[in-house]
Amino acid sequence: MLVSSDEAKVSGWVCAGISLIILIVRTITARIHHGSFDISTVVCVAAIAAVVARLVVNQYVLTFGTSNDALNGTSTYFDAKDLRDLKIGSILSLIARLLITTICWLQNCLLLLFYSRIFEIRAQWTTRLIRITWIAIPVSYIIVVLSTFLECHPFHLYWQVDPNPGRCVKAYIQLLLQGLSNIVLDVLLLAICYPLLTAVRRRSLSEQLRVGTLCCLGVFCIIITIVRIAYIYAESSYQPVRSFFASVQIAASCFVANAPTIYGCLRMIKRRKSEQMIRRGSRPEVWLQLQATNESTMPVNVPIAMMRETSASSNKSEKTWSRWVP
């Protein structure tokens, strides 16, 4: 087999760790940049909880096994005669698939929130695409969740071994619906970010490459989804293979959805510090007076013109970067 149960467990821990680091860093940098929490923070917290829950559930699934692996005779990590463990593992595998879908769809929400913010002033077709995507996300999520729990009917076929329950335990329909829905959402998100690519055509080559890379990361997710479907079909829906590629896709979706926000926030924080250092260097006597007084009290000898100029410069910078960073 392509992946053993132990390798799938290790990959689950590694990918979950990467995903959690990305989500936590995104939450912290966005908080520093904006100065407050917003709706994206709630989505990040929900995604963190889902990643942790999926990690725990996946360990039990790989320990107990599923009825599909028992029927195919490919199981080497559990006793196929233990029907109780098979039942538990099969039910938990459904919960794991629900959590995988939830995590990936939450990442789509984060990326769409990013685009909705930076395109506050946008073309009419971009507004329509954003609205269509907001509708497509919950609709596709409901369809995938229903296929997860309704592919086998009656429900006990999910853990039935004798007589053979049929192909429904392989969950091919759920896999295809999940994969195709994810690809459609990725394509919509790629179309939404197209104005960013056109906006940097006259910029430097390095800026074009940076923005182009951030915008086209969705292609990476599409490739992973296609590879995942192909390998799962080739391995007859072997559970360690499903778990391994699901872990990889979770980490990839977290990276793709949060990289633009993290990158933009870090650049904005760095620019603020740079501008602050420049202002301090240009008028050191003013900054010495400010440090010696209470922060809530303005020193009487601070030039009003200088304060207005500083405030205008800061507002101008914020206005410029609000087009790029949520």
Backbone torsions as a table, in degrees:
resi	resn	phi	psi	omega
1	MET	NA	155.1	-176.5
2	LEU	-65.3	-41.7	-176.6
3	VAL	-135.3	134.5	176.1
4	SER	-87.8	169.5	-179.6
5	SER	-65.0	-38.8	179.2
6	ASP	-65.5	-41.5	177.9
7	GLU	-64.8	-37.2	177.7
8	ALA	-66.0	-36.6	177.4
9	LYS	-65.3	-45.1	179.9
10	VAL	-62.3	-45.1	179.5
11	SER	-62.4	-34.0	177.7
12	GLY	-63.7	-43.0	177.5
13	TRP	-65.3	-45.4	-177.7
14	VAL	-64.0	-49.8	-177.7
15	CYS	-66.8	-36.7	177.1
16	ALA	-65.6	-39.9	177.5
17	GLY	-62.0	-44.2	178.4
18	ILE	-62.2	-43.7	-179.0
19	SER	-63.2	-43.2	-179.6
20	LEU	-65.1	-41.2	178.2
21	ILE	-60.5	-45.4	-179.7
22	ILE	-60.9	-46.8	-177.3
23	LEU	-66.6	-39.8	179.5
24	ILE	-67.8	-43.5	178.2
25	VAL	-61.8	-42.3	179.0
26	ARG	-61.0	-43.1	-179.8
27	THR	-62.8	-43.5	-177.8
28	ILE	-68.4	-47.8	-178.1
29	THR	-64.9	-39.4	178.0
30	ALA	-65.5	-36.8	178.1
31	ARG	-65.4	-43.0	179.0
32	ILE	-64.9	-40.9	-177.3
33	HIS	-68.3	-48.4	-174.7
34	HIS	-85.9	-24.4	-177.8
35	GLY	83.9	1.0	179.0
36	SER	-160.5	164.0	177.2
37	PHE	-86.1	152.8	178.3
38	ASP	-136.5	-166.3	-176.5
39	ILE	-63.1	-30.9	179.3
40	SER	-65.3	-28.2	176.9
41	THR	-65.6	-41.0	177.6
42	VAL	-61.7	-43.1	178.9
43	VAL	-63.9	-40.7	178.3
44	CYS	-62.4	-43.8	179.5
45	VAL	-63.4	-41.7	177.3
46	ALA	-62.7	-40.5	179.0
47	ALA	-66.0	-39.7	177.9
48	ILE	-61.4	-45.0	178.8
49	ALA	-62.3	-40.5	179.9
50	ALA	-67.3	-38.9	178.8
51	VAL	-63.4	-44.2	179.1
52	VAL	-64.4	-44.9	179.8
53	ALA	-62.5	-42.6	179.4
54	ARG	-64.5	-37.7	178.7
55	LEU	-60.7	-45.3	-179.6
56	VAL	-66.1	-47.9	-178.6
57	VAL	-62.2	-40.9	-177.9
58	ASN	-63.0	-35.2	178.3
59	GLN	-63.1	-40.5	178.7
60	TYR	-70.8	-37.1	178.0
61	VAL	-60.5	-45.8	-178.8
62	LEU	-71.6	-21.6	177.3
63	THR	-81.4	-45.9	-177.5
64	PHE	-83.2	-30.6	-177.6
65	GLY	84.4	177.8	-180.0
66	THR	-129.6	162.5	-179.7
67	SER	-64.8	-32.0	179.7
68	ASN	-60.7	-43.4	179.3
69	ASP	-68.5	-34.1	177.4
70	ALA	-67.0	-40.5	-179.8
71	LEU	-67.0	-35.0	-179.5
72	ASN	-83.7	-6.3	179.9
73	GLY	68.1	22.9	-177.5
74	THR	-101.4	1.8	-176.1
75	SER	-80.5	130.1	175.3
76	THR	-129.1	4.9	-174.7
77	TYR	-119.5	14.7	172.5
78	PHE	-160.8	162.6	177.7
79	ASP	-83.0	114.3	-175.5
80	ALA	-64.1	-18.3	-179.3
81	LYS	-81.0	-14.3	-178.1
82	ASP	-83.6	89.4	-174.7
83	LEU	-68.2	-28.5	179.4
84	ARG	-65.2	-44.5	177.9
85	ASP	-65.4	-37.8	178.1
86	LEU	-61.3	-41.2	-179.4
87	LYS	-64.5	-46.2	179.6
88	ILE	-61.6	-46.9	-179.3
89	GLY	-62.4	-39.4	-179.2
90	SER	-67.5	-41.5	178.6
91	ILE	-66.9	-42.2	178.9
92	LEU	-64.6	-31.1	178.0
93	SER	-64.0	-33.6	176.4
94	LEU	-66.9	-41.5	178.3
95	ILE	-64.7	-39.4	178.3
96	ALA	-62.3	-40.2	178.6
97	ARG	-66.3	-36.6	176.0
98	LEU	-63.0	-42.8	-179.1
99	LEU	-68.0	-38.0	177.5
100	ILE	-60.4	-47.3	178.7
101	THR	-60.6	-43.3	-179.3
102	THR	-61.2	-45.0	-179.0
103	ILE	-62.2	-49.3	-178.0
104	CYS	-63.3	-39.0	-179.0
105	TRP	-72.9	-32.2	174.6
106	LEU	-65.2	-35.7	176.9
107	GLN	-66.3	-37.4	175.0
108	ASN	-61.9	-38.1	177.5
109	CYS	-64.0	-41.2	179.5
110	LEU	-62.7	-43.7	-179.7
111	LEU	-68.0	-36.2	178.6
112	LEU	-69.8	-35.5	174.5
113	LEU	-62.7	-38.7	177.6
114	PHE	-60.9	-49.5	-179.4
115	TYR	-67.0	-36.6	179.4
116	SER	-63.1	-33.4	-178.6
117	ARG	-76.3	-47.0	-176.0
118	ILE	-73.6	-20.3	177.2
119	PHE	-103.7	46.8	177.4
120	GLU	-60.8	-37.6	172.7
121	ILE	-108.9	109.2	-170.8
122	ARG	-143.6	166.9	177.5
123	ALA	-71.7	160.2	-176.9
124	GLN	-63.9	-38.5	-178.8
125	TRP	-67.9	-30.6	176.1
126	THR	-68.2	-41.0	177.3
127	THR	-60.8	-41.5	178.7
128	ARG	-65.2	-41.6	178.4
129	LEU	-62.2	-41.1	178.8
130	ILE	-63.9	-42.5	178.1
131	ARG	-64.7	-42.4	178.8
132	ILE	-61.6	-41.2	-179.8
133	THR	-67.0	-39.9	177.3
134	TRP	-62.3	-32.1	176.5
135	ILE	-76.5	-40.4	-176.6
136	ALA	-65.9	-32.7	-177.1
137	ILE	-62.7	-54.9	179.8
138	PRO	-68.3	-35.9	-179.5
139	VAL	-63.7	-48.2	179.7
140	SER	-66.0	-34.4	178.7
141	TYR	-63.1	-45.3	179.7
142	ILE	-62.8	-41.5	179.9
143	ILE	-62.5	-44.7	-179.1
144	VAL	-66.4	-41.0	180.0
145	VAL	-64.6	-42.6	178.6
146	LEU	-63.1	-41.4	178.7
147	SER	-66.4	-28.9	179.1
148	THR	-64.1	-40.7	-174.2
149	PHE	-102.8	-8.0	-176.3
150	LEU	-114.8	1.2	-178.2
151	GLU	-64.4	-38.6	175.0
152	CYS	-98.5	127.6	179.2
153	HIS	-139.3	122.1	2.7
154	PRO	-70.0	169.6	-169.6
155	PHE	-64.8	-30.5	-175.7
156	HIS	-68.0	-10.6	176.8
157	LEU	-64.1	-22.2	-179.4
158	TYR	-61.4	-30.4	179.3
159	TRP	-117.8	10.7	179.4
160	GLN	-79.1	138.3	178.8
161	VAL	-113.5	-40.1	-179.0
162	ASP	-134.8	120.0	0.2
163	PRO	-73.4	167.2	-176.8
164	ASN	-59.7	124.3	-177.2
165	PRO	-75.9	-12.5	-179.7
166	GLY	100.0	-167.2	-174.1
167	ARG	-76.0	-10.8	-174.7
168	CYS	-63.2	-28.4	-178.5
169	VAL	-70.3	-15.4	176.6
170	LYS	-77.9	-16.6	175.6
171	ALA	57.0	41.5	178.5
172	TYR	-69.6	-38.1	-179.5
173	ILE	-63.2	-45.3	177.8
174	GLN	-60.8	-41.3	-179.7
175	LEU	-62.9	-45.8	-178.6
176	LEU	-67.0	-44.2	-179.9
177	LEU	-63.9	-41.7	178.3
178	GLN	-64.1	-45.9	-178.7
179	GLY	-66.0	-47.0	-178.4
180	LEU	-66.2	-39.5	178.2
181	SER	-63.3	-41.5	179.1
182	ASN	-64.3	-39.5	179.2
183	ILE	-65.4	-43.3	179.0
184	VAL	-60.9	-44.2	178.6
185	LEU	-63.8	-40.0	178.1
186	ASP	-63.0	-39.6	178.6
187	VAL	-65.1	-42.3	177.6
188	LEU	-61.4	-42.0	179.3
189	LEU	-67.0	-36.1	176.4
190	LEU	-64.8	-39.4	178.7
191	ALA	-66.1	-36.5	-179.5
192	ILE	-65.3	-37.6	-176.0
193	CYS	-81.9	1.7	-179.1
194	TYR	-56.6	-40.3	178.2
195	PRO	-57.3	-28.8	177.4
196	LEU	-64.4	-38.7	-179.6
197	LEU	-67.1	-39.9	179.6
198	THR	-71.5	-27.8	-177.3
199	ALA	-71.4	-21.0	-176.4
200	VAL	-106.3	14.6	-178.4
201	ARG	-62.2	-33.3	-177.8
202	ARG	-96.7	5.6	177.7
203	ARG	-84.9	-178.6	179.1
204	SER	-68.8	160.6	-178.4
205	LEU	-61.5	-38.5	-179.4
206	SER	-64.1	-40.7	177.7
207	GLU	-66.5	-39.6	177.2
208	GLN	-61.4	-41.4	179.9
209	LEU	-67.1	-42.2	-179.4
210	ARG	-63.6	-50.2	-179.2
211	VAL	-66.1	-41.3	179.1
212	GLY	-62.2	-40.3	178.8
213	THR	-64.8	-44.9	-179.4
214	LEU	-63.9	-38.6	-178.0
215	CYS	-74.0	-33.0	-173.9
216	CYS	-94.3	9.8	177.4
217	LEU	-63.1	-24.2	178.4
218	GLY	-60.5	-28.3	177.2
219	VAL	-62.6	-35.5	178.5
220	PHE	-61.5	-42.1	178.2
221	CYS	-65.0	-39.2	178.9
222	ILE	-62.6	-42.9	179.5
223	ILE	-62.6	-44.2	179.5
224	ILE	-62.3	-40.5	178.7
225	THR	-61.8	-43.6	179.6
226	ILE	-64.9	-44.3	178.8
227	VAL	-63.2	-40.3	179.5
228	ARG	-60.5	-47.9	179.9
229	ILE	-61.4	-43.5	-178.1
230	ALA	-62.3	-45.4	-178.1
231	TYR	-69.7	-36.6	179.2
232	ILE	-66.0	-39.4	175.7
233	TYR	-65.7	-41.8	-178.4
234	ALA	-64.7	-30.7	-178.1
235	GLU	-101.0	18.4	175.9
236	SER	55.7	38.9	176.5
237	SER	61.8	33.3	177.2
238	TYR	-58.6	126.2	-170.0
239	GLN	-58.9	-44.6	177.0
240	PRO	-58.1	-35.1	177.3
241	VAL	-67.0	-43.8	177.9
242	ARG	-60.8	-44.3	-178.7
243	SER	-65.9	-41.3	-178.9
244	PHE	-61.5	-51.5	-177.0
245	PHE	-71.6	-28.6	174.9
246	ALA	-65.7	-40.4	177.8
247	SER	-62.7	-43.2	179.3
248	VAL	-63.2	-42.5	-178.6
249	GLN	-67.1	-35.5	177.6
250	ILE	-62.7	-47.6	179.8
251	ALA	-62.6	-41.7	-179.5
252	ALA	-65.6	-42.6	-179.8
253	SER	-66.3	-37.0	176.8
254	CYS	-63.8	-42.5	179.7
255	PHE	-64.9	-47.9	-176.8
256	VAL	-64.0	-40.9	-175.5
257	ALA	-74.5	-28.4	-173.0
258	ASN	-107.8	-15.6	-179.2
259	ALA	-58.4	-44.9	179.4
260	PRO	-60.4	-42.1	-179.9
261	THR	-67.2	-45.8	179.9
262	ILE	-61.4	-45.5	-179.4
263	TYR	-61.3	-47.7	-178.7
264	GLY	-65.1	-42.3	-179.6
265	CYS	-65.6	-41.7	179.4
266	LEU	-63.8	-40.5	177.8
267	ARG	-65.4	-39.7	-179.9
268	MET	-67.4	-41.9	178.3
269	ILE	-62.9	-42.2	178.9
270	LYS	-63.9	-39.9	179.9
271	ARG	-66.6	-39.8	178.8
272	ARG	-61.4	-44.5	179.4
273	LYS	-64.3	-39.1	179.5
274	SER	-64.3	-45.1	178.9
275	GLU	-64.3	-36.2	178.7
276	GLN	-65.9	-40.5	178.4
277	MET	-66.0	-36.3	178.2
278	ILE	-65.6	-43.1	179.6
279	ARG	-65.3	-39.0	178.6
280	ARG	-66.3	-38.4	-180.0
281	GLY	-70.0	-31.8	-177.5
282	SER	-77.5	-31.5	179.9
283	ARG	-134.3	69.6	-176.7
284	PRO	-62.8	-32.2	-177.3
285	GLU	-66.5	-33.5	178.8
286	VAL	-67.0	-43.7	-177.6
287	TRP	-68.8	-30.9	175.6
288	LEU	-66.4	-39.1	177.3
289	GLN	-67.0	-39.4	179.2
290	LEU	-64.7	-39.1	179.9
291	GLN	-68.9	-27.4	-176.8
292	ALA	-85.2	-8.8	-178.1
293	THR	-114.1	171.9	177.5
294	ASN	-68.9	140.4	-176.0
295	GLU	-64.2	-26.4	-178.0
296	SER	-83.9	-7.4	-177.7
297	THR	-114.1	126.3	178.7
298	MET	-81.7	128.0	177.5
299	PRO	-62.9	141.2	-173.7
300	VAL	-69.0	-23.0	-174.9
301	ASN	-100.0	15.8	173.8
302	VAL	-79.6	122.9	-177.7
303	PRO	-59.6	129.0	180.0
304	ILE	-63.0	-39.0	-179.1
305	ALA	-62.1	-39.2	-179.5
306	MET	-66.1	-41.4	178.6
307	MET	-62.9	-41.5	179.2
308	ARG	-65.0	-39.9	-179.1
309	GLU	-65.4	-41.8	179.2
310	THR	-63.7	-45.0	180.0
311	SER	-62.8	-41.3	180.0
312	ALA	-65.3	-40.2	179.6
313	SER	-63.5	-42.2	-180.0
314	SER	-65.6	-44.5	179.8
315	ASN	-62.8	-38.9	179.7
316	LYS	-64.0	-42.3	179.2
317	SER	-63.1	-44.5	179.7
318	GLU	-62.0	-41.3	-179.1
319	LYS	-63.9	-40.2	-179.8
320	THR	-65.2	-46.5	-174.5
321	TRP	-80.2	-14.2	177.3
322	SER	-65.4	-18.1	177.2
323	ARG	-77.2	-17.3	-174.0
324	TRP	-113.1	-26.3	-173.6
325	VAL	-125.6	135.2	179.6
326	PRO	-72.3	NA	NA
